[in-house]
Amino acid sequence: MKIYELKSNLEKDYKLLAFEDLADMRVQHRSIFDLFKKVKKDSFDVNERIVLYSYLDPEYELLHHIQRAAFSLDISNFFILIICPFSLTEKLRTVYNEIQNTDTMLIQSAIYDLTNTKPFKKSQYVVSKTLCPYPFYSLQVNSDNAIAPCCVYRERVSDISNSSLQQEFYNDKLTLLREQLKAGKKPPGCATCWKQETAGTTSYRQLALIDQEAKLDHEWIDDIQLREVSWGPGTLCNFKCRICSVKHSTTIIAEELKFTDIKDVSRQNQLKNMIKLNLNRDYNHQMIDNILSLPHISNIHILGGEPLLWPLLPEFITKLIESNKSKNIEFSCNTNCSIYPQDILTKLITEFKSVNIRLSFDNVGEKFEIERGSEWKVILNNIKKFAALKSDKVSVKLSVTVNLQNVLYLEDIISFANFMQLEIIWWYVENKSAVFCIDNATSEVIDVIEQKYKNHEVDELRLIAKRMKSSKRSDGTDFLEYVNKFDLRREQKFSDTHREIYELMGGKL
């Protein structure tokens, strides 16, 4: 049967919303998404159909790609009809079961002996279970000039000392990384996410897919451009959080200097040089110009330290406004909530396309004061101010880092988030060698967590219970040594505010 004959026959029974050769759905990843977007409506008439046809047998991966696109754009399988000379029922059923969408039926198919359709050339669509948005649109630049695709990537890809961001985005290592992810591989640099997903907790990759999967499908895979820069211009910070380190806080560096043996000249000099990095205004100005030169920049994320204390932040914001780029930029920053810079926030809200504010927040009341510092009253007052900024243009969320200090008290954090009407983004202290990683809990802690969270209504808490149950047991020695060290340095008593976790980790009162 010729194509015009097929179309004529179908039009007797159906109103054709689209009549497309399957070969055309293989030339770009976005092709099927573009087609579905074009025909999508709030509701379809019962006789309307989206018809895809070929004289060839479409491969399983193509059917998977079509099914996922239909699911993501909320188009019912009932309205999709694939026509070829072969039975597709079993392949479509397998695809349906794998994707596990909420549709009640398979994509429709029919057998016709067709002629004169287009040949299948090399496919350009991607079917991969390991895709991550970040390498396709983003670079992270840390305060030591190191470049990576995201903040949890475990390898140093390059540095920005002698080249531009635009050049580094297309370097050999990142190009290879993108190809590996497209092929469904698990690159070792992404091990943090693979570990989290194996353990059952939410990974950084999965969080990114929640927000960015549509853009990845509709644009980024076919048009790889540097669109986002996450930049840590320094480690200037007024907090010394117990889960943090000298790599991220000048206050912790100062404390470490105070308690480092004066005879340890090498360590003393290393710490002093780390402080000097925050005074390198020439480097910061070069980076600002570097970002301003990016032709496709649409997202900027400022990291810390405490980003709202960065001395050049007002200048950077002003330059973005004066360059006429700000109206097309989504500006993001994390904050420890210790300050509320009204002038900066007003400029961001009025001059930028949108604003994302992430409130770093790991506990409430006195527990917060021990874990992060500052007075709870000050923090609570500022959180209320930030929460009041929420709008269609301004996103405000709590960024909670799960660790051994707060793992027993997550319900308090959830209650606080519900009271403030703020969504939680879950993070984890991940390195197994890190004292506060939840994989280093004692059997006593794990038993309590399992009973407390295994049937919890909050998904993430159930996943935490599952992860900890499968982790190795610790005797708690490293945890207690670390806690007691900071108690001594800061004249605090962790056991007064965190008595339950302290005892379960083996501490004696």
Rosetta blueprint (number, residue, H / E / L):
1 M L
2 K L
3 I H
4 Y H
5 E H
6 L H
7 K H
8 S H
9 N H
10 L H
11 E L
12 K L
13 D L
14 Y L
15 K E
16 L E
17 L E
18 A E
19 F E
20 E E
21 D E
22 L H
23 A H
24 D H
25 M H
26 R L
27 V L
28 Q L
29 H L
30 R L
31 S H
32 I H
33 F H
34 D H
35 L H
36 F H
37 K H
38 K H
39 V H
40 K L
41 K L
42 D L
43 S L
44 F L
45 D L
46 V L
47 N L
48 E E
49 R E
50 I E
51 V E
52 L E
53 Y E
54 S L
55 Y L
56 L L
57 D L
58 P L
59 E L
60 Y H
61 E H
62 L H
63 L H
64 H H
65 H H
66 I H
67 Q H
68 R H
69 A H
70 A H
71 F H
72 S H
73 L L
74 D L
75 I L
76 S L
77 N H
78 F H
79 F H
80 I E
81 L E
82 I E
83 I E
84 C E
85 P L
86 F L
87 S L
88 L L
89 T H
90 E H
91 K H
92 L H
93 R H
94 T H
95 V H
96 Y H
97 N H
98 E H
99 I H
100 Q L
101 N L
102 T L
103 D L
104 T L
105 M L
106 L L
107 I L
108 Q E
109 S E
110 A E
111 I E
112 Y L
113 D L
114 L L
115 T L
116 N L
117 T L
118 K L
119 P L
120 F L
121 K L
122 K L
123 S L
124 Q L
125 Y L
126 V L
127 V L
128 S L
129 K L
130 T L
131 L L
132 C L
133 P L
134 Y H
135 P H
136 F H
137 Y L
138 S E
139 L E
140 Q E
141 V E
142 N L
143 S L
144 D L
145 N L
146 A E
147 I E
148 A E
149 P L
150 C L
151 C L
152 V L
153 Y L
154 R L
155 E L
156 R L
157 V L
158 S E
159 D E
160 I L
161 S L
162 N L
163 S L
164 S L
165 L H
166 Q H
167 Q H
168 E H
169 F H
170 Y L
171 N L
172 D H
173 K H
174 L H
175 T H
176 L H
177 L H
178 R H
179 E H
180 Q H
181 L H
182 K H
183 A L
184 G L
185 K L
186 K L
187 P L
188 P H
189 G H
190 C H
191 A H
192 T H
193 C H
194 W H
195 K H
196 Q H
197 E H
198 T H
199 A H
200 G L
201 T L
202 T L
203 S L
204 Y H
205 R H
206 Q H
207 L H
208 A H
209 L H
210 I H
211 D H
212 Q H
213 E H
214 A H
215 K H
216 L H
217 D H
218 H H
219 E H
220 W H
221 I L
222 D L
223 D L
224 I L
225 Q L
226 L L
227 R L
228 E E
229 V E
230 S E
231 W E
232 G L
233 P L
234 G L
235 T L
236 L L
237 C L
238 N L
239 F L
240 K L
241 C L
242 R L
243 I L
244 C L
245 S L
246 V L
247 K L
248 H L
249 S L
250 T H
251 T H
252 I H
253 I H
254 A H
255 E H
256 E H
257 L H
258 K H
259 F H
260 T L
261 D L
262 I L
263 K L
264 D L
265 V H
266 S H
267 R H
268 Q H
269 N H
270 Q H
271 L H
272 K H
273 N H
274 M H
275 I H
276 K H
277 L H
278 N H
279 L H
280 N L
281 R H
282 D H
283 Y H
284 N H
285 H H
286 Q H
287 M H
288 I H
289 D H
290 N H
291 I H
292 L H
293 S L
294 L L
295 P L
296 H L
297 I L
298 S L
299 N E
300 I E
301 H E
302 I E
303 L L
304 G L
305 G L
306 E L
307 P H
308 L H
309 L H
310 W L
311 P L
312 L L
313 L H
314 P H
315 E H
316 F H
317 I H
318 T H
319 K H
320 L H
321 I H
322 E H
323 S L
324 N L
325 K L
326 S H
327 K H
328 N H
329 I L
330 E E
331 F E
332 S E
333 C E
334 N E
335 T E
336 N L
337 C L
338 S L
339 I L
340 Y L
341 P L
342 Q H
343 D H
344 I H
345 L H
346 T H
347 K H
348 L H
349 I H
350 T H
351 E H
352 F L
353 K L
354 S E
355 V E
356 N E
357 I E
358 R E
359 L E
360 S E
361 F L
362 D L
363 N L
364 V L
365 G H
366 E H
367 K H
368 F H
369 E H
370 I H
371 E H
372 R L
373 G L
374 S L
375 E L
376 W H
377 K H
378 V H
379 I H
380 L H
381 N H
382 N H
383 I H
384 K H
385 K H
386 F H
387 A H
388 A L
389 L L
390 K L
391 S L
392 D L
393 K L
394 V E
395 S E
396 V E
397 K E
398 L E
399 S E
400 V E
401 T E
402 V E
403 N L
404 L L
405 Q L
406 N L
407 V H
408 L H
409 Y H
410 L H
411 E H
412 D H
413 I H
414 I H
415 S H
416 F H
417 A H
418 N H
419 F H
420 M H
421 Q L
422 L L
423 E E
424 I E
425 I E
426 W E
427 W E
428 Y E
429 V L
430 E L
431 N L
432 K L
433 S L
434 A L
435 V L
436 F L
437 C L
438 I H
439 D H
440 N H
441 A L
442 T L
443 S H
444 E H
445 V H
446 I H
447 D H
448 V H
449 I H
450 E H
451 Q H
452 K H
453 Y H
454 K L
455 N L
456 H L
457 E L
458 V L
459 D H
460 E H
461 L H
462 R H
463 L H
464 I H
465 A H
466 K H
467 R H
468 M H
469 K H
470 S L
471 S L
472 K L
473 R L
474 S L
475 D L
476 G L
477 T H
478 D H
479 F H
480 L H
481 E H
482 Y H
483 V H
484 N H
485 K H
486 F H
487 D H
488 L H
489 R H
490 R H
491 E L
492 Q L
493 K L
494 F H
495 S H
496 D H
497 T H
498 H L
499 R H
500 E H
501 I H
502 Y H
503 E H
504 L H
505 M L
506 G L
507 G L
508 K L
509 L L
